[in-house]
Amino acid sequence: MIQVKVKCFSQVKYVLGKDEMSLSLEPGTTSAELEELVRNQAQGKLDKVTLRIAVNQKYIPAEIELKNGDEVAFIPPVQGG
């Protein structure tokens, strides 16, 4: 198993009720698979929300394999007014 830290912002934080969580994942788990896991935990409340993913504080342009100790952030679009 690998351990990753997930940081949640804005709608993700609101829906999941936490700003950070630590997860144990199977080796070989990808960023897309982790996003699916987070969306499933949200029970449909993030279905229409586009998320940017950052791994170790760098936006990733495509799916990557996660490594032990990675920090993954799910960042929804910026809102304001």
C-alpha positions as CSV (number, residue, x, y, z in Angstrom):
1,M,0.0,0.0,0.0
2,I,1.0,3.6,-0.5
3,Q,0.0,6.6,1.6
4,V,-1.1,9.9,0.0
5,K,-2.3,13.1,1.5
6,V,-5.3,14.6,-0.1
7,K,-6.0,18.3,0.2
8,C,-9.5,19.6,-0.5
9,F,-10.4,23.1,-1.4
10,S,-13.7,25.1,-1.9
11,Q,-16.6,22.9,-3.0
12,V,-14.6,19.7,-2.4
13,K,-13.9,20.7,1.2
14,Y,-17.5,21.7,1.7
15,V,-19.0,18.5,0.3
16,L,-16.6,16.1,2.1
17,G,-16.6,18.1,5.3
18,K,-12.8,18.1,5.6
19,D,-9.9,20.0,4.2
20,E,-7.3,17.1,4.3
21,M,-7.3,13.4,4.5
22,S,-4.7,10.6,4.4
23,L,-5.5,7.6,2.2
24,S,-4.0,4.2,1.7
25,L,-4.0,3.2,-1.9
26,E,-2.9,0.2,-4.0
27,P,0.5,0.7,-5.7
28,G,-0.1,1.8,-9.3
29,T,-3.1,3.9,-8.4
30,T,-3.4,6.9,-10.8
31,S,-4.5,10.5,-10.2
32,A,-7.6,9.8,-12.2
33,E,-8.5,6.8,-10.1
34,L,-8.0,8.9,-6.9
35,E,-10.3,11.6,-8.4
36,E,-13.0,8.9,-9.0
37,L,-12.6,7.7,-5.4
38,V,-13.1,11.3,-4.1
39,R,-16.0,11.9,-6.4
40,N,-17.7,8.7,-5.2
41,Q,-17.2,9.8,-1.6
42,A,-19.0,13.0,-2.6
43,Q,-22.1,11.0,-3.6
44,G,-22.7,12.9,-6.8
45,K,-22.3,16.4,-5.3
46,L,-19.2,17.0,-7.4
47,D,-20.5,15.5,-10.7
48,K,-20.7,18.8,-12.5
49,V,-17.6,20.4,-10.9
50,T,-14.4,20.4,-13.0
51,L,-11.4,19.8,-10.8
52,R,-7.8,20.6,-11.4
53,I,-5.3,18.2,-9.8
54,A,-2.0,19.2,-8.4
55,V,0.5,16.6,-7.2
56,N,3.2,17.8,-4.8
57,Q,2.1,21.4,-5.5
58,K,2.4,21.2,-9.3
59,Y,-0.5,21.1,-11.6
60,I,-0.5,17.9,-13.7
61,P,-1.7,18.1,-17.3
62,A,-2.6,14.4,-17.6
63,E,-3.1,11.3,-15.5
64,I,0.0,10.1,-13.5
65,E,0.8,7.2,-11.3
66,L,0.9,8.2,-7.6
67,K,3.8,7.5,-5.4
68,N,4.1,6.9,-1.6
69,G,4.1,10.2,0.2
70,D,2.5,12.3,-2.6
71,E,0.4,15.2,-1.7
72,V,-2.6,15.5,-4.0
73,A,-4.8,18.6,-4.2
74,F,-8.2,18.8,-5.8
75,I,-8.9,22.4,-6.8
76,P,-12.3,23.5,-8.2
77,P,-12.6,26.5,-10.5
78,V,-12.0,29.9,-8.8
79,Q,-15.2,31.6,-7.8
80,G,-15.7,35.2,-6.9
81,G,-17.6,38.3,-7.6
